[in-house]
Amino acid sequence: MSGLMKSIKADLYSQIPDSLFVANPHLLPSKGDETTNLSTMGKDGYDYEFEPTPDPKYECPICLLILCEPMQTECGHRFCKSCIDRWLTEGNCKCPIDNADVDQNKMFPDNYVKREILSMKVHCPYSRNGCKHIVELNQIEEHQETCHFNSVMCPLNCNKFILKRDITNHKETECVKRNIVCSLCLGSLIFEDYGEHEGVCPKQLVPCSFCKADVLRVMVPEHIAVDCPNAAIKCCFYIFGCNKEIERLKMEKHMKTNVQKHLQLLCHAFVKLLNFQNIESILSSIETGNAVSQSQPNVTDPEIVGDLPTLLQNAEGGASGNAEANMLKFSQGPSRTISSISQPLPSLPPNVPIIRSQSVKVPNLAKCNAGDTASSSDIFDFEFQSLKERNIYQEESLARHSHELLELQFRHDHIERINKETQQKLRAIEEKVNRLTELEGRLCNGLYIWKIKNYLRHRHKAISGEMPVLHSPPFYSNYYGYKLCMRCNLNGVDYSQGTHLSVFIHFMQGEWDDTLTWPFRGKIILSVIDQNPNIEERRHSVESLISKPTLDAFQKPTTHRNHKGFGYMEYVPLSELDNSTYVLNDTLILKAQIFPEF
């Protein structure tokens, strides 16, 4: 449209007298961009694509567009109302066309032309976007408001202009400001924030920093604290002095291999605790047969009801000086000591139940005299308890191993079942492949080409004797004809071994042997294909065989494949085969053509 307007504008300027341009220099066309001037004037007239193109009489001489609110002057020229008003306002009193005087009060609206213009057909302004509508000019504004090809700003404020028809799809699938729901945590978020959300989503699987296992982000702390086999944890005897901090996976082994050390730490802690409670006074009272003095500090003293680590630390100083002396007293008077300890002691706080364990007797009972009856009984009880605990542990271990054995047996049965199913499928596939191969041989119509791939590997096997003979897949002279195969000795046979390639034809038992004529009569052509890329230089090695009905090779087969074959022991010298294009890309190609006589 703009090109058409420029052409019309040039024609109109050529029709205006030069004297008018001298009198009104602002009418001269700009030497700059004409499109800018056109767009400036184009806001007054109707800048639509009309169908058909209107008559030039409906165009405003000033803006060069179709008249909008046409006004007629005394001299009979029509202009857009806004165009002529602006013209006169700027101090021009002459008609832009004939330079006649123009009186604004004597101009009048040309309603007849207006009605004609408003009834004209125009294309939708959004035809460039795909709108195909053509409506009357007086309905164009109404159509523009509802046109689906109108460009509007995205209502979600993504700063993109979208066609009205695409608003729904844009809001649902394209807009970066659209609301979406995280498929993992089901949280609502804006699409453009999804990348940041992935880095903090609590339901996102992330690798554990220790064992690299995939764990929900929200469960990572719990996983490290409870389950992670590679996370470092403290030994459960940490409060008694075992400072080992090792991987959870190795903790069980640590507990099993350090039982004696843990018992010693436990006994040492117990002795410290007794020393802290002034055990000397208790022992002296037991020896004299008197009850413990009321002035003795009670075990339930608030000072020792605190947590065990603090208690042991407080007892460290007092225990270091006379711990050995207390142990000596235990050893010197084992009977009385053990019997006295076996009597009810003052109540201990509930947070130190470990001091009642029989393990505390180990260092003391080990030093008891063998003749003491009470000590012997306690030693026996201790050993019996140890054996009992060991038996319980072994039973648990046996149960665990039995469970693992059952799991292994189940997995073994499952694998065996899968293996059987796989073998069945493989056999079914092999049968299908064999049927396809036989069908291919049936459809070859007596012309069969055999590609021997991996020639060098087969040749080495033939030389070593590992696989001296290769047989081709079976093929037929026609669909209901003779069944045959080719035999190839890559390193020769008998007197040609090591010097020549040997090729033979063998007849095989076929489905239609009973309907055929035996012995076979006809001609067989064998070829070794020259694979030279230059077709003109190819020299195939071709030999023809005429059947001899008296030979066993041409009789009706009584086994899967006739033992006797017919062909050439010295077909192609191996030296020639290896130094020519008979073998290309490690592939040798043989061809057989069967011509039975009928």
VMD Tcl script that draws the C-alpha trace (Angstrom):
set ca {
  {0.00 0.00 0.00}
  {2.81 2.41 0.87}
  {4.40 1.91 -2.60}
  {1.08 2.69 -4.26}
  {0.69 5.85 -2.15}
  {4.19 7.02 -3.10}
  {3.37 6.56 -6.79}
  {0.09 8.45 -6.44}
  {1.81 11.17 -4.47}
  {4.42 11.61 -7.22}
  {1.68 11.79 -9.89}
  {-0.23 14.41 -7.93}
  {2.88 16.51 -7.35}
  {3.58 16.42 -11.09}
  {0.08 17.82 -11.75}
  {0.44 20.74 -9.28}
  {1.77 23.95 -10.86}
  {5.29 25.02 -9.92}
  {3.97 28.44 -8.92}
  {1.95 26.78 -6.19}
  {5.10 25.22 -4.73}
  {6.80 28.61 -4.81}
  {3.89 30.14 -2.96}
  {3.67 27.16 -0.57}
  {7.19 25.73 -0.13}
  {6.07 23.35 2.69}
  {4.28 21.25 0.00}
  {7.60 20.27 -1.56}
  {8.42 16.58 -0.98}
  {11.05 15.96 1.65}
  {14.49 14.86 0.52}
  {14.59 12.47 3.46}
  {12.57 9.37 4.08}
  {9.27 9.64 2.22}
  {7.79 6.93 4.44}
  {8.07 9.22 7.45}
  {6.16 11.98 5.68}
  {3.55 9.52 4.49}
  {3.03 8.10 7.96}
  {2.70 11.62 9.33}
  {-0.07 12.44 6.88}
  {-1.52 8.98 7.03}
  {-3.13 9.56 10.37}
  {-5.81 11.74 8.77}
  {-7.25 9.69 5.88}
  {-8.23 6.02 5.79}
  {-5.07 3.99 5.39}
  {-6.65 0.63 4.60}
  {-6.31 -1.88 1.79}
  {-9.53 -1.40 -0.19}
  {-11.14 -4.08 -2.30}
  {-11.36 -3.07 -5.10}
  {-9.02 -0.08 -5.31}
  {-11.14 3.14 -4.99}
  {-11.34 5.78 -7.69}
  {-8.68 8.52 -7.27}
  {-11.47 11.09 -6.77}
  {-11.94 9.70 -3.25}
  {-8.36 10.51 -2.27}
  {-7.30 13.51 -0.23}
  {-4.74 15.62 -2.16}
  {-2.99 16.51 1.09}
  {-2.50 13.15 2.87}
  {-2.90 11.08 -0.31}
  {-5.22 8.67 1.54}
  {-8.92 7.92 1.19}
  {-11.00 10.87 2.41}
  {-12.02 10.86 6.05}
  {-14.88 13.21 6.92}
  {-14.62 14.82 3.44}
  {-15.02 18.60 3.21}
  {-15.64 20.40 -0.11}
  {-14.36 23.88 -0.93}
  {-15.97 26.54 -3.11}
  {-13.67 25.50 -5.93}
  {-15.06 21.96 -5.80}
  {-12.08 20.11 -4.33}
  {-12.45 17.62 -1.50}
  {-10.10 17.21 1.47}
  {-10.09 15.36 4.76}
  {-11.56 17.63 7.43}
  {-8.48 17.38 9.65}
  {-6.15 17.93 6.68}
  {-7.84 21.12 5.40}
  {-8.33 22.49 8.93}
  {-4.64 22.06 9.63}
  {-3.83 23.61 6.26}
  {-5.86 26.72 7.01}
  {-4.67 26.93 10.60}
  {-1.09 27.16 9.42}
  {-2.01 30.42 7.63}
  {-2.67 29.07 4.15}
  {-5.74 30.65 2.50}
  {-5.29 29.14 -0.94}
  {-6.56 25.81 -2.26}
  {-3.67 23.27 -2.42}
  {-4.88 22.20 -5.88}
  {-5.72 25.34 -7.92}
  {-4.45 28.09 -5.57}
  {-7.95 29.57 -5.35}
  {-9.03 31.47 -2.25}
  {-10.55 29.25 0.44}
  {-12.98 30.52 3.04}
  {-13.35 28.15 5.95}
  {-16.90 29.36 6.59}
  {-17.94 28.47 3.06}
  {-16.66 24.85 3.16}
  {-19.27 22.13 3.78}
  {-19.23 18.34 4.56}
  {-19.68 16.15 1.51}
  {-22.01 13.54 3.08}
  {-22.71 11.86 -0.24}
  {-19.05 11.03 -0.78}
  {-18.77 10.08 2.87}
  {-21.55 7.49 2.52}
  {-19.91 6.09 -0.60}
  {-16.56 5.78 1.11}
  {-18.02 4.16 4.25}
  {-19.75 1.52 2.11}
  {-16.50 0.48 0.44}
  {-14.97 -2.93 1.23}
  {-11.62 -3.04 3.00}
  {-9.29 -5.81 4.15}
  {-8.80 -6.26 7.88}
  {-5.72 -4.27 9.00}
  {-4.44 -7.52 10.57}
  {-4.41 -9.39 7.27}
  {-0.62 -9.55 7.59}
  {-1.24 -11.71 10.68}
  {-3.54 -14.03 8.76}
  {-7.01 -12.47 8.94}
  {-8.95 -13.03 5.72}
  {-11.98 -10.89 6.51}
  {-13.19 -8.15 4.11}
  {-15.78 -5.81 5.65}
  {-17.34 -2.44 4.92}
  {-15.39 0.56 6.12}
  {-18.15 1.62 8.51}
  {-17.77 -1.76 10.32}
  {-13.98 -1.98 10.39}
  {-13.53 -0.54 13.88}
  {-16.04 -2.99 15.32}
  {-14.26 -5.85 13.56}
  {-10.86 -4.70 14.81}
  {-12.05 -4.90 18.41}
  {-13.06 -8.55 18.01}
  {-10.50 -9.71 15.42}
  {-8.56 -12.74 16.66}
  {-5.52 -11.62 14.69}
  {-5.18 -8.38 16.61}
  {-1.97 -8.09 18.62}
  {-2.42 -7.34 22.32}
  {-0.08 -7.14 25.28}
  {0.20 -10.35 27.31}
  {-2.18 -10.05 30.30}
  {0.44 -11.70 32.53}
  {2.90 -8.85 31.87}
  {5.62 -10.79 30.10}
  {6.04 -7.75 27.77}
  {5.15 -9.69 24.64}
  {2.51 -8.87 22.03}
  {0.35 -11.89 21.27}
  {-2.45 -12.47 18.78}
  {-5.81 -12.60 20.50}
  {-6.43 -16.09 19.21}
  {-3.19 -17.29 20.83}
  {-3.73 -15.68 24.24}
  {-5.06 -18.85 25.89}
  {-2.31 -21.06 24.51}
  {0.32 -18.44 25.39}
  {-0.90 -18.16 28.98}
  {-0.96 -21.93 29.41}
  {2.17 -23.10 27.59}
  {4.46 -20.24 26.49}
  {4.35 -17.28 28.85}
  {7.30 -17.11 31.23}
  {5.02 -15.48 33.81}
  {2.49 -18.32 33.83}
  {1.79 -20.24 37.02}
  {2.86 -23.88 37.06}
  {2.81 -26.67 39.63}
  {6.03 -28.48 40.51}
  {5.56 -32.13 39.61}
  {7.60 -33.18 42.64}
  {6.54 -31.02 45.58}
  {3.22 -29.86 44.02}
  {4.07 -26.30 44.93}
  {2.82 -23.37 42.81}
  {5.41 -21.12 41.20}
  {6.08 -18.90 38.16}
  {7.61 -20.66 35.17}
  {10.63 -18.35 34.91}
  {11.49 -19.23 38.54}
  {11.44 -22.97 37.89}
  {15.21 -23.16 37.39}
  {15.84 -21.62 40.81}
  {13.14 -23.82 42.35}
  {14.88 -26.96 41.13}
  {17.83 -26.02 43.30}
  {15.71 -25.85 46.46}
  {12.77 -28.22 45.78}
  {12.45 -30.45 48.87}
  {11.21 -33.40 46.79}
  {14.06 -33.26 44.27}
  {16.39 -36.26 44.23}
  {19.95 -35.19 45.03}
  {23.06 -37.32 45.52}
  {24.22 -37.86 49.07}
  {27.56 -36.16 49.61}
  {28.94 -39.33 51.24}
  {27.45 -42.42 49.53}
  {26.25 -40.70 46.30}
  {22.85 -42.37 46.63}
  {19.84 -40.40 45.33}
  {17.86 -39.04 48.26}
  {15.04 -36.51 48.54}
  {16.56 -33.14 49.41}
  {14.34 -32.81 52.49}
  {15.50 -36.25 53.69}
  {19.24 -35.65 53.29}
  {19.91 -34.68 56.95}
  {17.97 -37.69 58.23}
  {19.68 -39.96 55.70}
  {23.12 -38.82 56.83}
  {22.19 -39.07 60.50}
  {20.53 -42.51 60.33}
  {21.08 -44.48 57.13}
  {24.10 -43.35 55.11}
  {26.68 -46.17 55.20}
  {29.57 -43.81 54.43}
  {28.73 -41.08 56.93}
  {31.16 -40.79 59.85}
  {29.59 -41.48 63.27}
  {30.92 -41.70 66.80}
  {31.29 -44.99 68.62}
  {28.46 -45.62 71.12}
  {31.16 -45.94 73.83}
  {32.26 -42.38 73.09}
  {31.15 -41.17 76.54}
  {33.38 -43.82 78.16}
  {36.49 -42.80 76.23}
  {36.37 -44.49 72.79}
  {37.14 -41.62 70.45}
  {36.70 -43.55 67.20}
  {34.68 -41.74 64.54}
  {34.34 -44.00 61.51}
  {31.93 -44.79 58.70}
  {28.62 -46.34 59.71}
  {29.30 -49.28 57.40}
  {32.45 -50.15 59.40}
  {30.95 -49.56 62.85}
  {29.70 -53.14 63.28}
  {33.18 -54.49 62.61}
  {34.62 -51.94 65.05}
  {32.19 -53.08 67.76}
  {33.05 -56.75 67.21}
  {36.82 -56.28 67.19}
  {36.97 -53.91 70.19}
  {34.75 -55.70 72.72}
  {37.58 -56.11 75.25}
  {38.62 -52.49 74.91}
  {35.05 -51.29 75.42}
  {34.66 -53.51 78.51}
  {37.86 -52.10 79.95}
  {36.65 -48.55 79.35}
  {33.34 -49.41 80.98}
  {35.03 -50.96 84.04}
  {37.38 -48.02 84.33}
  {34.42 -45.67 84.27}
  {32.69 -47.71 86.96}
  {35.75 -47.62 89.21}
  {35.95 -43.85 88.76}
  {32.32 -43.57 89.72}
  {32.77 -45.67 92.86}
  {35.87 -43.70 93.80}
  {33.94 -40.49 93.36}
  {31.39 -41.78 95.93}
  {34.17 -42.43 98.49}
  {34.22 -46.20 98.07}
  {36.88 -46.49 100.79}
  {34.32 -45.58 103.45}
  {31.89 -48.13 102.07}
  {34.52 -50.88 102.12}
  {35.69 -50.07 105.63}
  {32.10 -50.15 106.86}
  {31.56 -53.53 105.21}
  {34.73 -54.94 106.82}
  {33.73 -53.86 110.37}
  {30.17 -55.07 109.83}
  {28.77 -51.61 110.44}
  {26.34 -49.84 108.25}
  {27.45 -46.99 106.14}
  {27.66 -43.80 108.13}
  {24.87 -41.31 107.63}
  {27.52 -38.71 106.99}
  {28.53 -40.59 103.84}
  {27.43 -38.80 100.68}
  {24.43 -40.54 99.18}
  {24.59 -41.81 95.62}
  {21.52 -39.86 94.91}
  {23.42 -36.68 95.59}
  {22.47 -34.13 92.96}
  {26.11 -33.78 92.04}
  {26.20 -37.28 90.53}
  {22.76 -37.37 89.04}
  {23.99 -35.40 86.05}
  {25.03 -36.94 82.74}
  {27.71 -39.60 82.87}
  {30.43 -37.85 80.85}
  {30.46 -34.87 83.26}
  {30.40 -37.21 86.22}
  {33.37 -39.18 84.95}
  {35.28 -36.03 84.16}
  {34.71 -34.74 87.70}
  {35.80 -38.08 89.08}
  {39.01 -38.15 87.05}
  {41.06 -36.28 89.60}
  {39.98 -38.30 92.62}
  {40.14 -41.59 90.79}
  {43.65 -41.19 89.44}
  {45.31 -41.32 92.85}
  {43.63 -44.25 94.49}
  {41.95 -46.20 91.67}
  {44.68 -48.83 91.87}
  {44.36 -49.04 95.65}
  {40.63 -49.64 95.33}
  {41.23 -52.35 92.77}
  {43.76 -53.92 95.14}
  {41.22 -53.97 97.94}
  {38.75 -55.68 95.67}
  {41.35 -58.32 94.81}
  {42.48 -58.84 98.42}
  {39.04 -59.36 99.76}
  {37.14 -60.79 96.87}
  {34.64 -62.72 98.90}
  {33.60 -59.84 101.05}
  {33.77 -57.32 98.30}
  {31.62 -59.28 95.90}
  {29.17 -60.23 98.57}
  {28.93 -56.66 99.70}
  {28.49 -55.39 96.18}
  {25.85 -58.02 95.61}
  {23.91 -56.46 98.53}
  {21.56 -53.59 97.68}
  {23.51 -50.39 97.23}
  {22.06 -46.95 97.56}
  {19.84 -46.19 94.60}
  {21.64 -44.97 91.51}
  {20.33 -42.40 89.11}
  {18.39 -43.83 86.17}
  {20.77 -42.32 83.63}
  {23.69 -44.57 84.74}
  {22.23 -48.10 84.58}
  {25.47 -49.41 83.07}
  {27.13 -49.71 86.49}
  {24.87 -52.66 87.33}
  {26.19 -54.70 84.38}
  {28.03 -57.89 85.21}
  {30.87 -56.69 82.93}
  {32.15 -54.59 85.79}
  {33.14 -57.75 87.61}
  {35.61 -58.87 84.99}
  {38.77 -57.14 86.21}
  {37.99 -57.90 89.86}
  {36.91 -61.50 89.45}
  {39.94 -62.23 87.35}
  {42.10 -61.53 90.38}
  {40.00 -63.60 92.83}
  {41.52 -66.63 94.51}
  {40.54 -69.92 92.94}
  {39.71 -71.41 96.32}
  {37.10 -68.86 97.21}
  {33.66 -70.41 96.74}
  {31.81 -67.15 96.19}
  {34.35 -66.00 93.61}
  {34.17 -69.32 91.77}
  {30.41 -69.10 91.65}
  {30.51 -65.58 90.30}
  {33.11 -66.55 87.74}
  {30.95 -69.45 86.63}
  {27.92 -67.16 86.43}
  {29.90 -64.68 84.39}
  {31.19 -67.33 82.00}
  {27.73 -68.84 81.70}
  {26.26 -65.42 80.94}
  {28.98 -64.80 78.35}
  {28.29 -68.14 76.70}
  {24.59 -67.41 76.75}
  {25.07 -64.02 75.11}
  {27.43 -65.55 72.55}
  {24.86 -68.24 71.79}
  {22.15 -65.62 71.33}
  {24.41 -63.69 68.98}
  {25.19 -66.82 66.99}
  {21.51 -67.71 66.76}
  {20.75 -64.22 65.48}
  {23.61 -64.51 63.01}
  {22.35 -67.93 61.90}
  {18.84 -66.55 61.40}
  {20.23 -63.64 59.42}
  {22.31 -65.95 57.23}
  {19.29 -68.22 56.71}
  {17.27 -65.24 55.57}
  {20.05 -64.16 53.21}
  {20.28 -67.72 51.89}
  {16.54 -67.72 51.18}
  {16.89 -64.42 49.34}
  {19.78 -65.79 47.28}
  {17.77 -68.92 46.50}
  {14.83 -66.78 45.40}
  {17.11 -64.67 43.19}
  {18.69 -67.80 41.77}
  {15.27 -69.25 40.91}
  {14.22 -65.93 39.40}
  {17.38 -65.78 37.26}
  {16.91 -69.41 36.21}
  {13.35 -68.66 35.16}
  {14.46 -65.62 33.18}
  {17.26 -67.66 31.62}
  {14.80 -70.35 30.49}
  {12.45 -67.76 29.05}
  {15.38 -66.09 27.25}
  {16.53 -69.41 25.80}
  {13.01 -70.13 24.58}
  {12.86 -66.71 22.94}
  {16.30 -67.25 21.37}
  {15.20 -70.62 19.98}
  {12.05 -69.01 18.59}
  {14.15 -66.26 16.98}
  {16.57 -68.83 15.55}
  {13.66 -70.76 14.07}
  {12.31 -67.59 12.48}
  {15.76 -66.72 11.11}
  {16.11 -70.21 9.69}
  {12.69 -69.98 8.07}
  {13.56 -66.60 6.59}
  {16.90 -67.91 5.35}
  {15.23 -70.92 3.75}
  {12.56 -68.68 2.22}
  {15.33 -66.51 0.78}
  {16.94 -69.63 -0.68}
  {13.61 -70.73 -2.18}
  {13.01 -67.37 -3.81}
  {16.47 -67.08 -5.38}
  {15.23 -69.14 -8.37}
  {18.48 -71.03 -8.83}
  {20.83 -68.03 -8.57}
  {22.45 -67.80 -5.16}
  {25.18 -65.40 -3.99}
  {27.14 -66.32 -0.86}
  {29.08 -63.61 0.98}
  {31.81 -65.00 3.25}
  {32.53 -62.20 5.72}
  {35.55 -62.13 8.08}
  {37.53 -63.95 5.39}
  {40.91 -63.65 7.13}
  {39.60 -65.09 10.41}
  {38.01 -68.04 8.58}
  {41.19 -68.51 6.55}
  {43.33 -68.73 9.71}
  {40.91 -71.25 11.20}
  {41.16 -73.30 8.02}
  {44.97 -73.22 8.10}
  {45.05 -74.25 11.77}
  {42.51 -77.02 11.13}
  {40.04 -75.54 13.61}
  {37.37 -75.08 10.89}
  {38.62 -76.30 7.49}
  {35.19 -76.34 5.80}
  {32.44 -73.73 5.37}
  {28.93 -74.53 4.12}
  {26.60 -71.92 2.68}
  {22.95 -71.60 3.73}
  {20.71 -73.88 1.64}
  {19.09 -72.63 -1.56}
  {16.77 -74.07 -4.24}
  {16.82 -74.32 -7.99}
  {13.26 -72.92 -7.83}
  {10.54 -72.70 -5.19}
  {9.63 -76.40 -5.55}
  {12.99 -77.51 -6.94}
  {16.26 -79.13 -5.85}
  {17.80 -78.12 -2.53}
  {21.56 -77.47 -2.59}
  {24.39 -75.76 -0.77}
  {27.93 -74.67 -1.58}
  {31.00 -75.99 0.24}
  {34.20 -73.99 0.45}
  {37.64 -75.08 1.71}
  {39.49 -71.80 2.15}
  {42.84 -73.57 2.49}
  {42.16 -76.26 -0.11}
  {41.60 -79.97 0.38}
  {43.70 -83.10 -0.23}
  {46.49 -82.41 -2.73}
  {45.39 -78.77 -3.19}
  {45.70 -77.99 0.50}
  {47.66 -74.83 1.09}
  {47.78 -73.90 -2.60}
  {44.24 -73.46 -3.93}
  {40.70 -72.50 -2.98}
  {38.35 -75.50 -3.26}
  {34.63 -75.07 -4.09}
  {31.97 -77.82 -4.32}
  {28.20 -78.27 -4.70}
  {26.24 -80.62 -2.41}
  {22.63 -81.74 -2.84}
  {20.49 -81.72 0.32}
  {17.25 -83.34 1.40}
  {14.40 -81.08 0.27}
  {10.69 -80.90 0.90}
  {9.80 -81.76 -2.71}
  {12.40 -84.44 -3.47}
  {9.71 -87.06 -4.17}
  {8.31 -84.97 -7.03}
  {11.66 -84.34 -8.70}
  {13.66 -86.34 -11.24}
  {16.71 -88.22 -9.86}
  {19.59 -88.30 -10.43}
  {19.94 -84.62 -11.13}
  {20.54 -83.71 -14.75}
  {21.59 -80.24 -15.81}
  {24.31 -77.63 -15.58}
  {25.80 -75.76 -12.62}
  {27.90 -72.60 -12.97}
  {30.20 -71.58 -10.09}
  {31.81 -68.13 -9.86}
  {34.24 -66.29 -7.63}
  {33.22 -62.62 -7.93}
  {35.86 -59.99 -8.70}
  {34.97 -56.94 -6.55}
  {37.11 -54.42 -8.40}
  {35.46 -50.97 -8.05}
  {36.16 -50.39 -11.74}
  {33.50 -52.50 -13.47}
  {35.40 -52.66 -16.74}
  {38.40 -54.27 -15.02}
  {36.47 -57.04 -13.27}
  {37.52 -60.58 -14.18}
  {35.25 -63.10 -12.47}
  {36.52 -66.66 -12.11}
  {33.74 -68.76 -13.69}
  {33.58 -72.55 -14.07}
  {30.73 -74.72 -15.49}
  {29.80 -78.18 -14.23}
  {27.86 -80.74 -16.28}
  {26.06 -83.29 -14.13}
  {27.16 -86.92 -14.25}
  {24.16 -89.06 -13.24}
  {26.37 -92.00 -12.35}
  {28.13 -90.14 -9.52}
  {26.83 -90.28 -5.95}
  {26.94 -86.47 -5.74}
  {23.89 -86.21 -8.05}
  {21.76 -88.97 -6.49}
  {18.72 -88.37 -4.32}
  {20.00 -87.49 -0.81}
  {19.41 -90.12 1.88}
  {20.86 -87.94 4.69}
  {20.57 -84.29 5.56}
  {23.30 -83.51 3.02}
  {24.97 -85.77 0.50}
  {28.38 -86.74 1.77}
  {29.75 -86.55 -1.74}
  {30.01 -83.21 -3.50}
  {30.98 -82.15 -6.99}
  {33.25 -79.23 -7.83}
  {36.88 -78.13 -8.10}
  {39.72 -78.83 -5.69}
  {41.96 -76.33 -7.50}
  {39.53 -73.54 -8.21}
  {41.64 -70.39 -7.65}
  {45.28 -70.27 -6.48}
  {45.50 -68.82 -2.99}
  {48.35 -66.54 -4.06}
  {46.11 -65.01 -6.72}
  {43.13 -64.85 -4.34}
  {45.09 -62.97 -1.69}
  {46.64 -60.47 -4.09}
  {43.62 -59.43 -6.11}
  {40.24 -57.83 -5.66}
  {38.49 -61.17 -5.19}
  {38.67 -60.35 -1.49}
  {37.57 -56.82 -0.63}
  {36.68 -55.44 2.80}
  {37.58 -58.85 4.24}
  {34.76 -60.45 2.23}
  {34.82 -63.22 -0.41}
  {31.77 -63.62 -2.69}
  {30.80 -66.89 -4.41}
  {27.93 -67.36 -6.84}
  {26.10 -70.50 -7.98}
  {23.59 -70.85 -10.85}
  {21.52 -74.03 -11.27}
  {20.04 -75.04 -14.66}
  {18.07 -78.34 -14.36}
  {17.02 -80.26 -17.48}
  {13.31 -80.89 -17.89}
}
mol new
graphics top color blue
foreach p $ca { graphics top sphere $p radius 0.5 }
foreach p [lrange $ca 0 end-1] q [lrange $ca 1 end] { graphics top cylinder $p $q radius 0.2 }
display resetview
